[in-house]
Amino acid sequence: MDEPILSSEYRSWLEELKRRYRSTQIKSSIAVNSALLEFYWRLGKDISVMYPGVKYGSRFYSKLSADLRLMLPGASGLSKVNIIYCHRFYDLYSGATISPQLGEQSFSKDKASIVPQAVEQTSVVDGNGLSLGETMPLFMVPWGHHRLIIDKCKGDVDKAVFYLHKTVENNWSRNVLLNWILTDLYSREGKAITNFRCTLPEPDGDLAQQLTKDPYIFSVQGISERYNETQLKKAMVANIEALLLELGNGFAFVGREKTIEVYGEEKRVDLLFYFIPQHRYCDVEVKTGEFDSSDLGQLQGYVAACDLVLNRDGDEPAMGLLVCKGKNAPLVRYLLGKTDIPLGVSDYELTNVLPEDFKGDLPSVEEFEAELERLSLGSDGSETIHDSKVEA
């Protein structure tokens, strides 16, 4: 008989213990964060209820901070600034009703309650009238994220709850959250003009619509203001990680200028993706000019070609997205209503585009390499070693 410590059963047990321990660590960190945020919530509520006339610039916060730190030496989170955030935290969300389903929100100003997101409701209510089970979703978001949302949303509870939902859904880091706030995802998400809700079954149509944006904001490198479509598509693919992030969760990149042969004719798809959650291809066509109805006809043909040539057993009908620089919204809506193929149209904006005159002043790769070689050689052509210290 094998020694117990060498058996496969023992090794499996070790893996199970490891899994349990990691799970306990995660639950513990969430519990610690929740307990801390519960304290901050109650502190903010006390200030709002007991001292309703206190202004954020008042000396009240300095006095409270000093007294608390005197009574609780070594305790963190009791600075004047943090106490002000506690007050703002409660004021921001106290009148909001956060709906049970992730990605949906509703608000009721006459209800000081917070309804759970994907967690079990409980009827346990503490002495302050706070339902611990009901507020748990709000407390799942780290305090640093909350402070960022409070700062950037400036009292707009609808916007704050939107980013709260998104953070919980996608497990965003603080930097990712900041990026989405700065690109104003709240105002852009789900805004593309599409016929997805009419041409795709429920709930696929709603999900596809929700994933759209208008405008899309693409981060590109190395192109100037006078770019063409080929340069733009190359730059977008060169920064594929940012492109996929902007498109949304679940998109896998298949290829650029993907050739599809249909009855002897070749179709070249600009950017082809596969939307994994719905098992369907997505053709993204990029136009540097304003919307033209012929572009939509082209997109229809490409999406049909994807269905005919690329689809395999289990694949759903493909969808298409036309991204352009400006559109006649009424015309787009009318044309989309005339087709059964799932299509959408959206604008785009670019970041990091170089001014034309600035790009002209940049050295070429060959010039840059020649300068590096010159600096690495002495005046007589012999190789020299430079001191790595930086002179003051």
C-alpha positions as CSV (number, residue, x, y, z in Angstrom):
1,M,0.0,0.0,0.0
2,D,1.3,3.4,-0.9
3,E,2.2,5.9,1.8
4,P,-0.7,8.3,2.4
5,I,1.4,11.3,1.6
6,L,2.2,9.9,-1.9
7,S,-1.2,8.8,-3.0
8,S,-3.3,10.6,-5.6
9,E,-6.1,10.9,-3.1
10,Y,-3.8,12.8,-0.8
11,R,-2.6,15.1,-3.6
12,S,-6.2,15.8,-4.6
13,W,-7.0,16.6,-1.0
14,L,-4.2,19.1,-0.9
15,E,-5.6,20.8,-4.0
16,E,-9.0,20.9,-2.4
17,L,-7.5,22.4,0.8
18,K,-5.7,25.0,-1.3
19,R,-9.0,25.9,-3.1
20,R,-10.8,26.2,0.2
21,Y,-8.1,28.4,1.7
22,R,-8.1,30.7,-1.3
23,S,-11.9,30.9,-1.2
24,T,-11.7,31.8,2.5
25,Q,-9.1,34.5,1.8
26,I,-11.4,36.1,-0.8
27,K,-14.4,35.9,1.5
28,S,-12.5,37.4,4.3
29,S,-11.2,40.3,2.2
30,I,-14.8,41.0,1.1
31,A,-16.0,40.8,4.7
32,V,-13.4,43.2,5.9
33,N,-14.1,45.7,3.1
34,S,-17.9,45.4,3.8
35,A,-17.5,45.9,7.5
36,L,-15.4,49.0,6.9
37,L,-17.8,50.5,4.4
38,E,-20.7,49.7,6.8
39,F,-18.9,51.8,9.4
40,Y,-18.3,54.6,6.9
41,W,-22.0,54.5,5.8
42,R,-23.2,54.7,9.4
43,L,-20.8,57.6,10.1
44,G,-22.1,59.5,7.1
45,K,-25.7,58.8,8.1
46,D,-25.1,60.0,11.7
47,I,-23.6,63.3,10.4
48,S,-26.5,63.8,7.9
49,V,-29.2,63.0,10.5
50,M,-27.7,64.6,13.7
51,Y,-26.0,67.6,12.1
52,P,-28.0,68.3,8.9
53,G,-26.8,71.8,8.5
54,V,-23.1,70.9,8.4
55,K,-21.3,72.1,5.3
56,Y,-18.4,70.3,3.7
57,G,-16.1,73.2,4.4
58,S,-17.0,73.4,8.1
59,R,-14.5,73.0,11.0
60,F,-16.8,70.3,12.3
61,Y,-14.9,67.7,10.4
62,S,-11.5,68.7,11.8
63,K,-12.9,68.6,15.3
64,L,-14.6,65.2,14.8
65,S,-11.4,63.8,13.2
66,A,-9.2,65.0,16.1
67,D,-11.6,63.6,18.8
68,L,-11.9,60.2,17.1
69,R,-8.2,59.8,16.7
70,L,-7.7,60.8,20.3
71,M,-10.1,58.1,21.4
72,L,-8.8,55.6,18.8
73,P,-5.1,56.0,18.6
74,G,-3.6,54.3,15.6
75,A,-6.9,53.8,13.8
76,S,-6.9,54.5,10.1
77,G,-9.6,56.2,8.0
78,L,-10.4,58.9,10.5
79,S,-8.9,61.9,8.8
80,K,-10.8,65.0,8.1
81,V,-10.9,64.3,4.4
82,N,-12.0,60.7,4.8
83,I,-14.8,61.7,7.1
84,I,-16.0,64.2,4.5
85,Y,-16.1,61.4,2.0
86,C,-18.1,59.3,4.4
87,H,-20.7,62.1,4.6
88,R,-20.7,62.4,0.8
89,F,-20.9,58.6,0.4
90,Y,-24.2,58.5,2.4
91,D,-25.6,61.6,0.9
92,L,-25.0,60.3,-2.6
93,Y,-26.6,56.9,-2.3
94,S,-29.1,57.4,0.6
95,G,-31.9,58.2,-1.8
96,A,-31.1,55.6,-4.4
97,T,-32.7,52.2,-5.1
98,I,-30.2,49.9,-6.7
99,S,-32.1,47.2,-8.6
100,P,-31.6,43.5,-7.9
101,Q,-30.2,42.7,-11.4
102,L,-26.7,43.7,-12.4
103,G,-26.7,46.1,-15.3
104,E,-30.1,47.6,-14.4
105,Q,-30.9,50.4,-12.1
106,S,-33.9,52.4,-10.9
107,F,-34.1,55.2,-8.4
108,S,-36.6,56.4,-5.9
109,K,-35.9,59.6,-4.0
110,D,-38.4,58.9,-1.3
111,K,-36.8,55.6,-0.4
112,A,-33.6,55.5,1.6
113,S,-32.9,51.9,0.7
114,I,-30.4,50.0,-1.3
115,V,-31.7,46.8,-3.0
116,P,-29.3,43.9,-3.6
117,Q,-27.3,43.1,-6.8
118,A,-27.2,39.3,-7.4
119,V,-27.1,38.6,-3.6
120,E,-29.7,37.1,-1.4
121,Q,-32.0,39.5,0.4
122,T,-32.3,39.3,4.2
123,S,-34.6,41.0,6.6
124,V,-31.9,41.6,9.2
125,V,-32.0,45.3,10.2
126,D,-29.7,46.9,12.6
127,G,-30.4,49.6,15.1
128,N,-29.9,52.3,12.5
129,G,-32.5,50.9,10.2
130,L,-29.8,49.6,7.9
131,S,-30.5,46.2,6.3
132,L,-27.1,44.5,6.2
133,G,-28.1,42.0,3.6
134,E,-29.6,44.6,1.4
135,T,-26.6,47.0,1.4
136,M,-24.0,44.2,0.8
137,P,-23.7,45.0,-3.0
138,L,-22.8,48.6,-2.3
139,F,-20.2,47.4,0.1
140,M,-18.6,45.0,-2.4
141,V,-16.8,48.0,-4.1
142,P,-13.5,49.0,-2.5
143,W,-13.4,52.4,-0.7
144,G,-10.9,53.8,-3.1
145,H,-13.3,53.1,-6.0
146,H,-16.1,54.8,-4.1
147,R,-14.0,57.9,-3.5
148,L,-13.2,58.1,-7.2
149,I,-16.9,57.7,-8.2
150,I,-17.9,60.4,-5.7
151,D,-15.3,62.8,-7.1
152,K,-16.0,62.2,-10.7
153,C,-19.8,61.9,-10.7
154,K,-20.3,65.1,-8.7
155,G,-23.6,64.2,-7.1
156,D,-25.1,62.5,-10.1
157,V,-26.6,59.4,-8.5
158,D,-27.7,57.8,-11.8
159,K,-24.1,58.0,-13.1
160,A,-22.6,56.8,-9.8
161,V,-24.9,53.8,-9.6
162,F,-24.1,53.0,-13.3
163,Y,-20.3,52.8,-12.5
164,L,-21.0,51.0,-9.3
165,H,-22.8,48.2,-11.3
166,K,-20.1,48.1,-13.9
167,T,-17.4,47.8,-11.3
168,V,-19.1,44.8,-9.6
169,E,-20.0,43.2,-13.0
170,N,-16.5,43.4,-14.4
171,N,-14.3,43.5,-11.3
172,W,-12.6,46.7,-12.5
173,S,-9.4,48.0,-11.0
174,R,-9.4,51.6,-9.9
175,N,-7.4,52.6,-13.0
176,V,-9.8,50.8,-15.4
177,L,-12.7,52.5,-13.6
178,L,-11.0,55.9,-14.0
179,N,-10.4,55.2,-17.7
180,W,-14.1,54.4,-18.4
181,I,-15.2,57.5,-16.4
182,L,-12.9,59.7,-18.4
183,T,-14.2,58.4,-21.7
184,D,-17.7,58.9,-20.4
185,L,-19.0,55.3,-20.8
186,Y,-22.1,56.3,-19.0
187,S,-23.2,58.6,-21.8
188,R,-22.0,56.3,-24.6
189,E,-23.0,52.8,-23.7
190,G,-25.9,51.3,-25.7
191,K,-26.3,54.4,-27.8
192,A,-25.5,53.1,-31.3
193,I,-28.4,53.1,-33.8
194,T,-29.2,49.4,-34.4
195,N,-31.9,47.0,-35.3
196,F,-30.6,44.4,-32.9
197,R,-33.7,44.3,-30.7
198,C,-35.8,43.6,-33.8
199,T,-33.6,41.1,-35.6
200,L,-32.1,39.1,-32.8
201,P,-34.0,36.9,-30.3
202,E,-34.4,37.9,-26.7
203,P,-32.3,38.5,-24.7
204,D,-29.5,38.5,-27.4
205,G,-30.9,41.7,-28.9
206,D,-30.9,43.6,-25.7
207,L,-27.4,42.4,-24.8
208,A,-26.0,43.3,-28.2
209,Q,-27.5,46.7,-28.0
210,Q,-26.2,47.3,-24.5
211,L,-22.6,46.5,-25.7
212,T,-22.7,49.1,-28.4
213,K,-21.3,52.6,-27.9
214,D,-21.8,55.9,-29.6
215,P,-19.2,57.3,-30.2
216,Y,-16.6,54.6,-29.9
217,I,-13.3,56.0,-28.7
218,F,-10.3,54.3,-30.2
219,S,-6.8,54.7,-28.9
220,V,-4.3,54.8,-31.8
221,Q,-0.6,55.4,-32.1
222,G,1.6,56.6,-35.0
223,I,-1.0,58.2,-37.3
224,S,-1.4,61.8,-38.2
225,E,-4.6,63.9,-38.7
226,R,-4.6,63.1,-42.5
227,Y,-5.0,59.4,-42.0
228,N,-6.8,57.1,-44.4
229,E,-8.9,54.0,-43.7
230,T,-6.0,51.5,-44.1
231,Q,-3.8,53.5,-41.7
232,L,-6.6,53.7,-39.2
233,K,-7.4,50.0,-39.3
234,K,-3.7,49.1,-38.9
235,A,-3.4,51.4,-35.9
236,M,-6.5,50.0,-34.3
237,V,-5.2,46.4,-34.7
238,A,-1.7,47.4,-33.4
239,N,-3.4,48.3,-30.1
240,I,-5.7,45.3,-30.2
241,E,-6.0,45.1,-26.4
242,A,-7.5,48.6,-26.2
243,L,-9.7,47.9,-29.2
244,L,-11.2,44.8,-27.5
245,L,-11.7,46.7,-24.3
246,E,-13.6,49.4,-26.1
247,L,-15.8,46.9,-27.9
248,G,-16.8,45.2,-24.7
249,N,-16.6,41.8,-22.9
250,G,-16.7,38.6,-25.0
251,F,-15.2,39.7,-28.3
252,A,-12.4,37.7,-29.8
253,F,-10.4,39.1,-32.7
254,V,-10.4,36.9,-35.8
255,G,-8.5,39.1,-38.3
256,R,-8.1,42.3,-40.3
257,E,-9.0,42.4,-44.1
258,K,-10.3,38.9,-43.7
259,T,-11.0,37.5,-47.2
260,I,-14.2,35.6,-47.7
261,E,-15.0,34.0,-51.1
262,V,-18.6,33.8,-52.0
263,Y,-19.6,32.1,-55.3
264,G,-16.2,33.1,-56.9
265,E,-16.2,36.7,-55.6
266,E,-13.9,37.8,-52.8
267,K,-15.2,40.0,-49.9
268,R,-12.7,41.6,-47.6
269,V,-14.0,42.2,-44.1
270,D,-12.4,45.2,-42.4
271,L,-12.2,43.8,-38.8
272,L,-13.7,40.4,-38.0
273,F,-14.6,39.4,-34.5
274,Y,-16.3,36.5,-32.8
275,F,-18.8,37.3,-30.1
276,I,-18.3,34.4,-27.8
277,P,-21.3,34.7,-25.4
278,Q,-23.7,34.5,-28.4
279,H,-21.6,32.3,-30.7
280,R,-21.8,34.7,-33.6
281,Y,-19.4,36.6,-35.9
282,C,-19.3,40.3,-35.8
283,D,-18.1,42.3,-38.8
284,V,-16.9,45.9,-38.0
285,E,-16.5,48.1,-41.1
286,V,-14.6,51.3,-40.6
287,K,-15.2,54.4,-42.7
288,T,-13.3,57.7,-42.3
289,G,-16.1,59.7,-43.9
290,E,-19.7,60.4,-43.0
291,F,-22.3,57.7,-43.3
292,D,-23.4,56.7,-46.8
293,S,-26.3,54.3,-47.6
294,S,-24.0,52.4,-49.9
295,D,-21.8,51.6,-46.9
296,L,-24.7,49.9,-45.2
297,G,-25.4,47.9,-48.3
298,Q,-21.8,46.7,-48.4
299,L,-22.0,45.7,-44.7
300,Q,-25.2,43.7,-45.4
301,G,-23.4,41.8,-48.1
302,Y,-20.4,41.1,-45.8
303,V,-22.5,39.9,-42.9
304,A,-24.4,37.6,-45.3
305,A,-21.1,36.2,-46.5
306,C,-20.0,35.4,-42.9
307,D,-23.3,33.4,-42.5
308,L,-22.8,31.5,-45.7
309,V,-19.1,30.8,-45.5
310,L,-17.9,31.0,-41.9
311,N,-20.8,29.7,-39.8
312,R,-20.6,26.2,-38.5
313,D,-22.9,24.1,-36.4
314,G,-23.9,26.0,-33.3
315,D,-23.1,29.4,-34.7
316,E,-25.8,32.1,-34.7
317,P,-26.4,34.5,-37.6
318,A,-23.6,37.1,-37.8
319,M,-24.1,40.8,-37.0
320,G,-22.4,43.9,-38.4
321,L,-21.4,47.3,-37.1
322,L,-20.5,50.3,-39.3
323,V,-18.3,52.9,-37.6
324,C,-18.0,56.2,-39.3
325,K,-17.4,59.9,-38.8
326,G,-20.9,61.4,-38.6
327,K,-24.3,60.1,-39.6
328,N,-27.8,61.3,-40.4
329,A,-29.6,59.5,-37.6
330,P,-33.2,59.6,-39.0
331,L,-31.9,58.1,-42.3
332,V,-29.9,55.4,-40.5
333,R,-33.0,54.4,-38.5
334,Y,-35.1,54.2,-41.6
335,L,-32.6,52.1,-43.5
336,L,-32.0,49.7,-40.6
337,G,-35.7,49.2,-40.3
338,K,-35.8,47.9,-43.9
339,T,-33.5,44.9,-43.3
340,D,-33.7,41.7,-41.3
341,I,-29.9,41.4,-41.0
342,P,-28.7,42.6,-37.5
343,L,-26.8,45.8,-38.2
344,G,-25.7,48.9,-36.2
345,V,-24.2,52.3,-37.0
346,S,-22.0,54.4,-34.7
347,D,-19.6,57.3,-34.8
348,Y,-16.0,57.1,-33.6
349,E,-13.4,59.4,-32.1
350,L,-9.6,58.9,-31.9
351,T,-7.1,59.6,-29.2
352,N,-3.3,60.1,-29.6
353,V,-3.5,61.4,-33.2
354,L,-0.4,63.4,-34.1
355,P,-0.8,66.9,-35.7
356,E,0.3,66.7,-39.4
357,D,3.2,69.2,-39.0
358,F,4.4,67.4,-35.8
359,K,4.7,64.0,-37.5
360,G,6.7,65.5,-40.3
361,D,9.3,66.6,-37.9
362,L,9.8,63.2,-36.4
363,P,13.0,61.2,-37.6
364,S,12.5,58.1,-39.6
365,V,13.5,54.7,-38.2
366,E,16.7,54.8,-40.3
367,E,17.6,58.3,-39.1
368,F,17.1,57.3,-35.5
369,E,19.2,54.2,-35.8
370,A,22.0,56.1,-37.6
371,E,22.0,58.7,-34.7
372,L,22.3,56.0,-32.1
373,E,25.2,54.4,-33.9
374,R,27.0,57.8,-34.2
375,L,26.6,58.4,-30.5
376,S,28.0,55.0,-29.6
377,L,31.2,55.7,-31.6
378,G,34.1,58.1,-30.8
379,S,35.3,60.8,-33.2
380,D,37.9,58.4,-34.6
381,G,35.2,55.8,-35.2
382,S,36.3,53.6,-32.3
383,E,33.6,52.4,-29.9
384,T,33.4,54.3,-26.6
385,I,31.7,53.5,-23.3
386,H,29.6,56.3,-21.9
387,D,29.1,57.0,-18.2
388,S,25.6,56.0,-17.3
389,K,25.3,58.7,-14.6
390,V,23.2,61.7,-15.3
391,E,25.0,65.0,-14.8
392,A,23.3,67.6,-12.8
